[in-house]
Amino acid sequence: LISAAFARNADLLAARHSLAEAQGLLRQAGLRPNPAIEASLDTGAPLGSGGERALSLGYTHTFLLGDKLQRRLAVGRLGVQLAEAGVADRERLLRAALRASYGQSLASVPSLATVQTLQEILQQTYRVTSARMEDGEPAPLEGGLLERELGRLRSEQTIARNQVRRAILELRQLAAVPDSQELRLRGEMLEVALDIDLSGAVSKALTIRPDLRAARVQETLAEAELRQAQAEAIPNLSAFGRYTKTNSAFDQLGLNQAGARVPLRDSDNILSAGISIQLPVRNRNQGLIEAAVARQRAAARRREYLERVVETEVASAIARYQAAQQALGLFDDQVLDQSRQNLRIIRAAY
């Protein structure tokens, strides 16, 4: 069921799509700005007439300053780590929910069977008591008490049947098992003795819990986003180069090498280059820097809060486990033994 849930659970699949999204953002962060090419044709006179013609070809390249590329990549890598931790945490929660639901399902079925058996036994007892009441042997109060107890067991049977149905439905939902597919549970409710040390369990949880790892990555990510916002405040440098070829024609006539009169023409090749940079006068990325600082502080507070939550959850889980052990021991030593003695007495009396 866990394997099927990992392959079909919609919430887990959505988390894996988030991981693919983070990987795409990382790929995008490593891409440099595209260069630009421009071409232009200028005419200084109407087409078909004399005058100046200029054809220009230009190339512009943007250089990232302030180590922007590396800081963007750092943010992208941390985003992937955050998504991976999120997927791991979804898997942890889904695995735990499936195990709990499976155990509840296994326990609810024999509980229903026990209630049904008790109801049948009490129904037989009620018929015997009714027959004895007809002969005037027991008091009417005994029959009334049995009838009330029988009604209570019918109510418990309805509740137990609903618990079985709810547990199975929850198990189907978690594992994404369709209603048309048969679901058979195998396993036994065996007591598993665990030797748990509170400090060791808390230390382990603080080390391996993926939700806490995600909180720590989120804190580091906020710091990286702050560094990126500071880098984005540094303007980029753009360098350009341009080649221009001009052709000019004049109305005056001149002499060629042969001495013939021809129109005067002139041709020039011009190469120009330069750089441009924005002046950070008004926009120095102040707002994004302030937002990044706030996210960093919030991530630190969330991480500290989650660490306390994890410690509390581990302590609470150990306390519940120890209480369940004690309750099971009392039930085995006192309730079951006394019930067996009562059963022997009742059998001997009958």
C-alpha positions in Angstrom: 0.0 0.0 0.0 2.9 2.4 0.8 4.4 1.6 -2.6 1.1 2.2 -4.3 0.5 5.4 -2.4 4.0 6.7 -3.4 3.1 6.1 -7.0 -0.5 7.4 -7.1 -1.2 9.8 -4.1 -2.1 13.1 -5.7 -0.7 15.3 -2.9 2.7 13.5 -3.2 2.6 13.8 -7.0 2.0 17.5 -6.6 5.0 17.9 -4.4 7.1 16.1 -6.9 5.9 18.5 -9.6 7.1 21.3 -7.3 10.5 19.7 -7.3 10.5 19.6 -11.1 9.5 23.3 -11.0 12.5 24.1 -8.7 14.8 22.3 -11.0 13.5 24.3 -14.0 14.1 27.5 -12.0 17.6 26.4 -11.3 18.3 25.8 -15.0 16.9 29.3 -15.8 19.0 30.9 -13.1 22.2 29.7 -14.8 21.3 31.3 -18.2 23.1 34.5 -19.2 21.4 37.4 -20.9 20.8 37.1 -24.6 22.9 39.3 -26.9 21.2 41.7 -29.3 21.8 42.3 -33.0 20.5 45.4 -34.9 20.5 46.4 -38.5 19.4 49.7 -40.0 19.3 51.5 -43.4 19.3 55.3 -43.5 18.6 57.3 -46.6 19.4 61.0 -46.7 17.3 61.6 -49.9 14.2 60.1 -51.5 14.6 56.6 -53.0 15.8 56.7 -56.6 17.6 60.0 -56.2 21.1 61.0 -55.3 22.2 61.6 -51.7 23.7 59.6 -48.8 22.9 56.0 -48.0 24.1 54.4 -44.7 23.8 50.7 -43.8 24.6 49.8 -40.1 25.0 46.5 -38.3 25.3 46.5 -34.5 25.9 44.0 -31.7 25.2 44.5 -28.0 26.4 42.3 -25.2 25.3 42.6 -21.5 27.8 41.7 -18.7 26.4 40.8 -15.3 28.1 42.6 -12.5 28.0 42.1 -8.8 28.3 38.3 -9.0 24.7 38.1 -10.0 24.9 34.8 -11.8 26.5 32.9 -8.9 24.0 34.3 -6.4 21.0 33.4 -8.7 22.4 29.9 -8.9 22.8 29.7 -5.1 19.1 30.6 -4.7 18.1 28.0 -7.4 20.1 25.2 -5.7 18.6 26.0 -2.3 15.2 26.0 -4.0 15.8 22.5 -5.3 16.9 21.4 -1.8 13.8 22.9 -0.3 11.6 21.1 -2.8 13.4 17.8 -2.1 12.9 18.2 1.7 9.2 19.0 1.0 8.8 15.7 -1.0 10.6 13.8 1.7 8.3 15.3 4.4 5.2 14.4 2.3 6.5 10.8 2.0 7.1 10.7 5.8 3.6 12.0 6.6 2.0 9.7 4.1 3.9 6.7 5.3 3.0 7.4 8.9 -0.7 8.0 8.0 -0.8 4.8 6.1 0.7 2.8 8.9 -1.7 4.3 11.5 -4.7 3.8 9.2 -3.6 0.2 8.5 -3.3 -0.5 12.2 -6.7 1.1 12.9 -8.2 -1.0 10.1 -6.7 -4.2 11.5 -7.9 -3.4 15.0 -11.4 -2.3 14.0 -12.3 -5.6 12.3 -11.8 -7.9 15.3 -13.4 -5.2 17.5 -16.5 -5.4 15.4 -16.3 -9.2 15.6 -16.0 -9.1 19.3 -19.1 -6.8 19.7 -21.1 -9.1 17.4 -20.0 -12.1 19.5 -21.0 -10.4 22.7 -24.3 -9.4 21.2 -25.0 -13.0 20.2 -24.1 -14.3 23.7 -26.2 -11.6 25.4 -29.0 -12.4 23.1 -28.9 -16.1 24.1 -28.7 -15.0 27.8 -31.7 -12.8 27.3 -33.7 -15.6 25.8 -32.8 -17.9 28.7 -33.7 -15.2 31.2 -37.0 -14.5 29.5 -37.8 -18.2 29.7 -36.9 -18.2 33.4 -39.0 -15.1 33.9 -42.0 -16.9 32.5 -41.6 -19.5 35.2 -41.2 -16.8 37.8 -37.6 -17.6 38.7 -35.6 -14.3 38.2 -36.7 -10.8 39.1 -38.0 -8.6 36.2 -35.2 -6.2 36.9 -32.7 -8.7 35.7 -34.5 -9.0 32.3 -34.7 -5.2 32.0 -31.0 -4.8 32.7 -30.2 -7.4 30.1 -32.5 -5.7 27.6 -30.7 -2.4 28.2 -27.3 -4.0 27.8 -28.5 -5.6 24.6 -29.5 -2.2 23.2 -26.2 -0.8 24.2 -24.3 -3.5 22.4 -26.4 -2.9 19.2 -25.4 0.7 19.4 -21.7 -0.3 19.8 -22.1 -2.7 16.9 -23.3 0.2 14.7 -20.4 2.4 15.8 -17.9 -0.4 15.3 -19.2 -1.2 11.8 -18.9 2.5 10.9 -15.4 2.6 12.3 -14.4 -0.3 10.0 -15.9 1.4 7.0 -14.3 4.7 7.8 -10.9 3.1 8.4 -11.0 1.3 5.1 -12.2 4.4 3.2 -9.3 6.4 4.7 -6.9 3.7 3.8 -8.2 3.7 0.2 -7.9 7.4 0.0 -4.4 7.6 1.3 -3.2 4.8 -1.0 -5.3 6.0 -4.0 -6.9 2.6 -4.3 -10.1 2.8 -6.5 -13.4 1.5 -5.1 -13.5 -1.1 -7.9 -10.3 -2.7 -6.6 -10.6 -5.3 -3.8 -8.7 -4.4 -0.7 -7.7 -7.2 1.6 -5.7 -6.6 4.8 -3.0 -9.0 6.1 -1.2 -8.8 9.3 -1.5 -9.4 13.1 -1.8 -6.9 15.9 1.4 -7.9 17.7 3.0 -5.9 20.5 6.4 -4.5 19.5 8.7 -3.7 22.4 10.6 -0.5 21.8 13.4 0.8 24.0 13.1 4.6 23.6 15.3 7.2 25.2 13.7 10.7 25.2 16.9 12.7 24.7 18.2 10.3 22.0 14.9 10.4 20.2 14.7 14.2 20.3 18.3 14.4 19.0 17.5 12.0 16.2 14.4 13.9 15.2 16.2 17.2 15.2 18.7 15.7 12.8 16.7 13.7 10.3 13.2 15.2 10.3 12.7 16.5 6.7 10.2 19.2 7.7 12.9 20.6 10.1 15.5 20.2 7.3 13.2 22.2 5.0 12.9 25.0 7.6 16.6 25.2 7.8 17.0 25.3 4.1 14.3 28.0 4.0 16.3 30.0 6.4 19.5 29.6 4.3 17.4 30.4 1.2 16.2 33.6 2.7 19.8 34.6 3.3 20.7 33.8 -0.3 17.8 35.8 -1.6 19.0 38.8 0.5 22.4 38.5 -1.1 20.8 38.2 -4.5 18.7 41.3 -4.0 21.8 43.2 -2.9 23.6 42.0 -6.1 20.6 43.0 -8.3 21.0 46.6 -7.0 24.4 46.8 -8.9 23.7 47.9 -12.5 24.8 45.7 -15.4 27.3 46.8 -18.1 26.3 46.8 -21.8 28.9 46.9 -24.5 28.1 47.5 -28.1 29.9 47.6 -31.5 28.6 49.0 -34.8 29.8 48.9 -38.4 28.4 51.5 -40.8 29.0 51.7 -44.5 28.0 55.0 -46.2 27.6 55.8 -49.9 27.2 59.4 -51.0 26.3 60.7 -54.4 26.7 64.4 -55.4 25.1 66.5 -58.2 28.4 67.8 -59.4 30.4 66.0 -62.1 34.0 65.0 -61.9 36.6 63.3 -64.1 37.4 59.6 -63.9 40.8 58.0 -64.8 40.0 58.1 -68.5 39.1 61.8 -68.3 35.4 61.3 -68.8 32.9 63.4 -66.8 31.1 61.2 -64.2 28.9 61.9 -61.1 30.9 62.4 -57.9 30.5 59.5 -55.4 32.1 58.8 -51.9 32.1 55.6 -49.8 33.1 55.3 -46.1 33.5 52.4 -43.7 32.9 53.5 -40.1 33.4 51.3 -37.0 32.2 52.5 -33.6 32.1 51.0 -30.1 31.0 52.0 -26.6 29.5 50.9 -23.3 26.4 51.9 -21.4 25.5 51.5 -17.7 22.4 52.5 -15.8 22.8 55.0 -13.0 21.3 53.7 -9.8 19.9 57.0 -8.7 16.3 56.2 -7.9 15.9 52.4 -8.0 18.5 50.7 -5.9 16.4 47.6 -5.2 15.5 49.0 -1.8 12.1 47.3 -1.6 13.3 43.8 -2.5 16.2 44.1 0.0 13.8 45.1 2.8 11.5 42.2 1.8 14.4 39.7 1.8 15.5 40.9 5.3 12.0 40.3 6.6 11.8 36.9 5.0 15.2 36.0 6.6 14.0 37.0 10.0 10.7 35.2 9.6 12.4 32.0 8.4 14.7 32.0 11.5 11.7 32.4 13.8 9.8 29.6 12.0 12.8 27.3 12.3 13.1 28.0 16.0 9.4 27.4 16.5 9.5 24.1 14.6 12.4 22.9 16.6 10.3 23.3 19.8 7.3 21.7 18.1 9.5 18.6 17.1 10.7 18.3 20.7 7.1 18.4 22.0 5.9 16.0 19.4 8.6 13.4 20.2 8.0 13.7 24.0 4.2 13.4 23.4 4.6 10.4 21.2 6.8 8.6 23.7 4.4 9.5 26.5 1.5 8.0 24.5 3.4 4.9 23.7 4.4 4.4 27.4 0.8 5.0 28.5 -0.4 2.5 25.9 2.1 -0.1 27.2 0.9 0.4 30.8 -2.7 0.2 29.8 -2.0 -3.0 27.8 -0.1 -4.5 30.8 -3.0 -3.7 33.2 -5.5 -5.1 30.7 -3.5 -8.4 30.4 -2.7 -8.7 34.1 -6.0 -7.6 35.6 -8.9 -7.3 33.2 -8.3 -10.4 31.2 -7.4 -12.6 34.1 -10.4 -11.5 36.1 -12.6 -12.0 33.1 -11.4 -15.5 32.6 -12.1 -16.3 36.3 -15.6 -14.8 35.9 -16.2 -16.9 32.8 -15.2 -20.1 34.7 -17.6 -19.2 37.5 -20.5 -18.4 35.1 -19.9 -21.7 33.2 -19.8 -23.6 36.5 -23.0 -21.9 37.6 -24.8 -22.7 34.3 
